[in-house]
Amino acid sequence: MNDGAILMPIVVRRLAIASPQWNGVTIDSGAEVQHLANRRTSDYFHLGVIYIIWATSYLAMKFGLSGEHPFRPFQLQGARLLLGGAALSVLAYRQGRLRGFGWWELSTCVISTGLFWICRNGLALLAVRERPSGFVAMAMGTIPLWSAALQVIMLRQRPDRPVVLLLGFVGLILILWPVLAPSFGHASHLPHGSPIALWTLIVAPIAWVLASAMQAPLQQRMDGMMTAAVQLLLGGAYGTGRGRHRSASLASSPDWPAVLALLYLALIASALNFASYIKATTLFPVNVVAAFAYVNPILGVILGWLVLHERPAGISMFGMLVVTASVVLTLQRRSLPQKRHAPNPSKKSQHS
């Protein structure tokens, strides 16, 4: 397990770059990343998509689960993933990426789908149903911190900056304080929710980290875009089946805001966002692309405030700033170039 597999979904990286190996989060100064002078204005479109679209996904979830005739959580998740998986399958077919795979690849896809699309995104969906979208976006911004913490636990590696890591989790407690406050006898401005809504905000980022770590060996044996399509379709099949098992059918047809939210989540937040993520990793350094980890929560809070008139607690906002600072320092540390300089023959001859 390497840093790159933990910090961000390595599936995207291996899709975009035909390099046989990726060691950590460092991008070598070769043909993998275009030179700044060769970038076009349109290249920044892909970077803008991953910065903005993931931030808007929590808002879209809120629209899909609220209103007079909303979707139920598993129904929204199932339909979103099936549509997104179908879109990626068509794209993979047009690009000649559809190939056969064996039982090992399928079983790995099933496990990673359970972690990423069912645990991470599914639990986030349950949290959005009970909590403000901006509040959930803030909690999800701790993914790089959990990746660093799990690396310390699983690989028994000493953290580079333990104080920074600890500070990030203090920020997480501050973010969740409006939910934790009633347990300590304090008042909270948030509506009372089930305990699962709190635990999902902790478990979901961990599931993202574990799912990302599984992608590295999978991409050595299976095309990346096809992998993503299979995972989306598997997650969609589970969500649809789970939704039918738990709630049979909708009491009435979803209203237009919910339907538009579904289409947005499926085609924009899943298919387009993933394709832009692939492209961005070939155009920009990894630390620039990974900046979504601290850009998304800020945009998520702003969108929730502007569109849904959400008012995050001051202590949560302060906690978000603490987490953002910790994530920035963590990503900067892990994205430092690790260049291997070859000996310079001319200098060697000068000393001889």
C-alpha positions as CSV (number, residue, x, y, z in Angstrom):
1,M,0.0,0.0,0.0
2,N,1.5,3.3,-1.0
3,D,0.8,6.9,-0.3
4,G,-0.9,7.5,-3.6
5,A,-3.4,4.7,-3.1
6,I,-4.3,6.2,0.3
7,L,-4.5,9.9,-0.6
8,M,-6.7,9.7,-3.7
9,P,-8.3,7.0,-5.8
10,I,-5.5,5.5,-7.7
11,V,-7.9,4.1,-10.3
12,V,-8.1,7.6,-11.7
13,R,-4.4,8.0,-12.0
14,R,-3.9,4.7,-13.7
15,L,-6.7,5.5,-16.1
16,A,-5.2,8.7,-17.3
17,I,-1.5,7.7,-17.5
18,A,-0.1,4.7,-19.3
19,S,2.8,4.5,-16.9
20,P,3.5,1.0,-15.6
21,Q,3.9,2.1,-12.0
22,W,3.0,4.9,-9.7
23,N,5.1,5.3,-6.6
24,G,3.3,7.5,-4.1
25,V,1.8,10.9,-4.9
26,T,4.8,12.3,-6.8
27,I,4.5,13.0,-10.5
28,D,7.8,12.8,-12.2
29,S,8.8,15.6,-14.6
30,G,8.2,13.7,-17.8
31,A,5.5,13.3,-20.4
32,E,3.0,12.4,-17.6
33,V,2.1,16.0,-16.9
34,Q,2.0,18.6,-19.6
35,H,4.3,21.6,-19.3
36,L,2.6,24.8,-18.1
37,A,3.3,26.4,-21.5
38,N,1.5,23.6,-23.3
39,R,-1.7,23.9,-21.3
40,R,-4.8,25.5,-22.8
41,T,-7.5,27.5,-21.2
42,S,-9.8,24.5,-21.7
43,D,-7.6,22.3,-19.6
44,Y,-8.6,24.3,-16.5
45,F,-12.2,23.3,-17.2
46,H,-11.4,19.8,-15.9
47,L,-9.8,21.1,-12.8
48,G,-12.8,23.3,-12.1
49,V,-15.1,20.4,-12.5
50,I,-13.5,18.3,-9.8
51,Y,-13.2,21.3,-7.5
52,I,-16.9,22.3,-7.9
53,I,-18.9,19.2,-8.8
54,W,-18.0,17.1,-5.8
55,A,-18.9,20.1,-3.6
56,T,-22.3,20.3,-5.3
57,S,-23.1,16.6,-4.9
58,Y,-24.1,17.0,-1.3
59,L,-26.5,19.8,-2.3
60,A,-27.9,17.6,-5.0
61,M,-28.4,14.8,-2.6
62,K,-30.4,17.1,-0.3
63,F,-32.7,18.0,-3.2
64,G,-33.2,14.4,-4.1
65,L,-34.1,13.4,-0.6
66,S,-36.3,16.4,0.3
67,G,-39.4,18.1,-1.0
68,E,-43.0,16.9,-1.2
69,H,-42.2,13.8,-3.2
70,P,-38.5,12.8,-2.7
71,F,-36.6,9.7,-3.4
72,R,-35.8,7.3,-0.6
73,P,-32.0,7.1,0.1
74,F,-31.4,3.6,-1.4
75,Q,-33.6,4.3,-4.4
76,L,-31.7,7.6,-5.2
77,Q,-28.3,5.9,-4.7
78,G,-29.3,2.9,-6.9
79,A,-30.7,4.9,-9.7
80,R,-27.8,7.3,-9.7
81,L,-25.1,4.6,-9.9
82,L,-27.0,2.5,-12.5
83,L,-27.3,5.6,-14.8
84,G,-23.7,6.7,-14.1
85,G,-22.4,3.2,-14.7
86,A,-24.3,2.9,-18.0
87,A,-22.9,6.2,-19.1
88,L,-19.3,5.1,-18.4
89,S,-20.0,1.7,-20.0
90,V,-21.0,3.5,-23.2
91,L,-17.9,5.7,-23.0
92,A,-15.7,2.7,-22.4
93,Y,-17.2,0.8,-25.3
94,R,-16.7,3.8,-27.7
95,Q,-13.0,3.9,-26.6
96,G,-12.5,0.2,-26.9
97,R,-11.9,-0.4,-23.2
98,L,-14.4,-3.2,-22.7
99,R,-12.6,-6.4,-22.0
100,G,-13.2,-9.6,-20.1
101,F,-12.1,-10.1,-16.5
102,G,-11.9,-13.0,-14.0
103,W,-13.2,-13.9,-10.6
104,W,-10.4,-12.2,-8.7
105,E,-11.1,-8.9,-10.5
106,L,-14.9,-9.3,-9.9
107,S,-14.5,-10.1,-6.2
108,T,-12.2,-7.1,-5.7
109,C,-14.7,-4.9,-7.5
110,V,-17.4,-6.2,-5.2
111,I,-15.5,-5.4,-2.0
112,S,-14.3,-2.0,-3.2
113,T,-17.8,-1.2,-4.3
114,G,-19.1,-2.1,-0.9
115,L,-16.6,0.2,0.7
116,F,-16.8,3.2,-1.6
117,W,-20.3,3.3,-3.1
118,I,-22.2,1.6,-0.3
119,C,-20.4,2.6,2.8
120,R,-18.8,5.9,1.9
121,N,-21.4,7.4,-0.5
122,G,-24.3,5.5,0.9
123,L,-23.6,6.6,4.4
124,A,-23.1,10.2,3.3
125,L,-26.5,10.0,1.7
126,L,-28.1,8.9,5.0
127,A,-26.3,11.7,6.8
128,V,-27.5,14.3,4.3
129,R,-31.1,13.2,4.8
130,E,-30.9,14.3,8.5
131,R,-28.2,16.9,8.5
132,P,-27.5,20.1,6.5
133,S,-25.6,19.4,3.3
134,G,-22.8,21.9,4.2
135,F,-22.4,20.1,7.6
136,V,-21.8,16.8,5.9
137,A,-19.4,18.4,3.4
138,M,-17.3,19.7,6.2
139,A,-17.1,16.2,7.9
140,M,-16.1,14.6,4.6
141,G,-13.2,17.0,4.2
142,T,-11.3,14.9,6.7
143,I,-10.5,12.1,4.3
144,P,-6.7,12.9,4.0
145,L,-6.5,13.0,7.8
146,W,-8.0,9.5,8.1
147,S,-5.7,8.3,5.4
148,A,-2.7,9.5,7.3
149,A,-4.1,8.0,10.6
150,L,-4.8,4.6,9.0
151,Q,-1.3,4.6,7.5
152,V,0.1,5.1,11.0
153,I,-2.0,2.3,12.4
154,M,-1.8,-0.3,9.6
155,L,1.7,0.3,8.4
156,R,3.1,1.3,11.9
157,Q,4.7,4.4,10.4
158,R,5.4,7.4,12.5
159,P,3.5,10.4,11.3
160,D,5.6,13.1,9.7
161,R,3.7,15.8,11.6
162,P,1.8,14.2,14.5
163,V,0.8,17.6,15.9
164,V,-0.8,18.6,12.5
165,L,-2.6,15.2,12.4
166,L,-3.9,15.6,15.9
167,L,-5.0,19.2,15.2
168,G,-7.0,17.9,12.3
169,F,-9.0,15.5,14.5
170,V,-9.6,18.2,17.0
171,G,-11.1,20.2,14.1
172,L,-13.3,17.2,13.3
173,I,-14.6,17.2,16.9
174,L,-15.4,20.9,16.6
175,I,-17.2,20.3,13.3
176,L,-19.3,17.5,14.9
177,W,-19.8,19.4,18.2
178,P,-23.4,20.6,17.3
179,V,-24.3,16.9,17.0
180,L,-22.2,15.8,20.0
181,A,-23.4,18.6,22.3
182,P,-26.7,17.0,23.4
183,S,-24.8,13.9,24.6
184,F,-22.9,16.2,27.0
185,G,-26.0,18.1,28.2
186,H,-25.5,21.1,25.9
187,A,-28.0,22.7,23.6
188,S,-27.7,22.3,19.9
189,H,-29.2,24.4,17.0
190,L,-29.4,21.3,14.8
191,P,-32.5,19.2,14.7
192,H,-32.3,15.9,16.7
193,G,-31.2,13.0,14.5
194,S,-30.5,9.4,14.9
195,P,-27.1,8.2,16.2
196,I,-26.3,6.6,12.8
197,A,-26.2,10.1,11.2
198,L,-23.3,10.9,13.5
199,W,-21.4,7.6,13.0
200,T,-21.8,7.8,9.2
201,L,-19.8,11.0,9.2
202,I,-16.9,9.1,10.8
203,V,-17.2,5.8,9.0
204,A,-17.8,7.2,5.5
205,P,-14.4,8.9,5.1
206,I,-12.6,5.8,6.4
207,A,-14.5,3.7,3.9
208,W,-13.2,6.0,1.1
209,V,-9.6,5.5,2.2
210,L,-9.9,1.7,2.3
211,A,-11.6,1.6,-1.1
212,S,-9.0,3.8,-2.6
213,A,-6.2,1.6,-1.3
214,M,-7.7,-1.4,-3.0
215,Q,-7.6,0.1,-6.5
216,A,-3.8,-0.2,-7.0
217,P,-3.6,-4.0,-7.5
218,L,-6.9,-4.0,-9.3
219,Q,-5.7,-1.5,-12.0
220,Q,-2.7,-3.8,-12.8
221,R,-5.1,-6.4,-14.1
222,M,-8.2,-4.5,-15.3
223,D,-8.9,-1.4,-17.3
224,G,-9.6,1.5,-15.1
225,M,-12.6,3.0,-16.9
226,M,-14.2,-0.5,-17.1
227,T,-13.4,-0.9,-13.4
228,A,-15.3,2.3,-12.5
229,A,-18.2,1.3,-14.7
230,V,-18.4,-2.2,-13.1
231,Q,-18.3,-0.7,-9.6
232,L,-21.0,1.8,-10.4
233,L,-23.2,-0.9,-11.8
234,L,-22.6,-3.2,-8.8
235,G,-23.4,-0.4,-6.4
236,G,-26.5,0.6,-8.4
237,A,-27.7,-3.0,-8.4
238,Y,-27.3,-3.2,-4.6
239,G,-28.9,0.1,-4.0
240,T,-31.9,-0.7,-6.2
241,G,-32.3,-4.1,-4.6
242,R,-32.0,-2.8,-1.1
243,G,-34.5,0.0,-1.9
244,R,-37.1,-2.5,-3.2
245,H,-36.5,-4.8,-0.2
246,R,-36.9,-2.0,2.4
247,S,-39.6,0.2,0.9
248,A,-41.1,-1.7,-2.0
249,S,-42.0,1.3,-4.2
250,L,-42.5,5.0,-3.9
251,A,-45.8,6.2,-2.5
252,S,-45.9,8.7,-5.5
253,S,-43.7,9.7,-8.4
254,P,-40.8,11.9,-7.4
255,D,-41.2,15.6,-8.1
256,W,-39.1,17.4,-10.7
257,P,-36.5,18.8,-8.3
258,A,-35.8,15.2,-7.1
259,V,-35.6,13.9,-10.7
260,L,-33.3,16.7,-11.8
261,A,-31.1,16.0,-8.7
262,L,-30.9,12.3,-9.8
263,L,-29.9,13.1,-13.3
264,Y,-27.3,15.6,-12.0
265,L,-25.8,13.1,-9.6
266,A,-25.7,10.3,-12.3
267,L,-24.5,12.2,-15.3
268,I,-22.6,15.1,-13.9
269,A,-21.4,14.1,-10.4
270,S,-20.5,10.6,-11.5
271,A,-19.7,10.3,-15.2
272,L,-18.5,13.8,-16.1
273,N,-16.7,14.3,-12.8
274,F,-14.9,11.0,-13.2
275,A,-13.8,11.8,-16.8
276,S,-12.6,15.2,-15.8
277,Y,-10.7,13.7,-12.9
278,I,-8.9,11.4,-15.3
279,K,-8.0,14.3,-17.6
280,A,-6.9,16.6,-14.8
281,T,-4.4,14.0,-13.4
282,T,-2.6,14.1,-16.8
283,L,-2.5,17.9,-16.9
284,F,-1.7,19.0,-13.3
285,P,0.5,17.9,-10.5
286,V,-1.2,15.5,-8.0
287,N,-1.1,18.0,-5.1
288,V,-3.1,20.5,-7.3
289,V,-5.7,17.9,-8.2
290,A,-5.9,16.6,-4.6
291,A,-6.7,20.1,-3.4
292,F,-10.4,19.1,-3.9
293,A,-10.1,17.6,-0.4
294,Y,-10.0,21.1,1.2
295,V,-11.8,23.1,-1.6
296,N,-14.9,20.9,-1.6
297,P,-15.9,21.5,2.1
298,I,-15.7,25.2,1.8
299,L,-17.7,25.3,-1.4
300,G,-20.2,22.9,0.1
301,V,-20.8,25.2,3.1
302,I,-21.2,28.2,0.8
303,L,-23.7,26.4,-1.5
304,G,-25.7,25.2,1.4
305,W,-25.9,28.7,2.8
306,L,-26.8,30.4,-0.6
307,V,-29.3,27.8,-1.9
308,L,-30.8,26.2,1.2
309,H,-30.2,29.0,3.6
310,E,-28.3,26.7,6.0
311,R,-26.6,28.4,8.9
312,P,-23.6,26.3,10.2
313,A,-22.7,26.8,13.8
314,G,-19.8,29.1,14.5
315,I,-17.9,26.3,16.2
316,S,-18.3,24.0,13.2
317,M,-17.0,26.8,10.9
318,F,-14.0,27.2,13.1
319,G,-13.5,23.4,13.1
320,M,-13.6,23.4,9.3
321,L,-10.8,26.1,9.2
322,V,-8.8,23.9,11.5
323,V,-9.3,20.8,9.4
324,T,-8.6,22.7,6.2
325,A,-5.3,24.0,7.6
326,S,-4.3,20.5,8.7
327,V,-5.3,18.9,5.4
328,V,-3.3,21.5,3.5
329,L,-0.2,20.8,5.6
330,T,-0.7,17.1,5.2
331,L,-1.1,17.2,1.5
332,Q,1.9,19.5,1.1
333,R,4.1,17.2,3.1
334,R,3.0,14.1,1.1
335,S,3.3,15.8,-2.3
336,L,6.9,17.0,-1.9
337,P,9.0,15.8,-4.8
338,Q,11.1,12.7,-4.3
339,K,13.5,13.1,-7.1
340,R,16.4,10.8,-7.7
341,H,19.3,12.8,-9.2
342,A,21.6,10.8,-11.5
343,P,25.3,11.5,-11.0
344,N,26.6,14.2,-13.3
345,P,29.5,12.8,-15.3
346,S,30.9,16.3,-16.0
347,K,31.1,17.2,-12.3
348,K,32.7,13.8,-11.6
349,S,35.3,14.4,-14.2
350,Q,36.1,17.8,-12.8
351,H,36.9,16.3,-9.4
352,S,39.1,13.6,-10.9
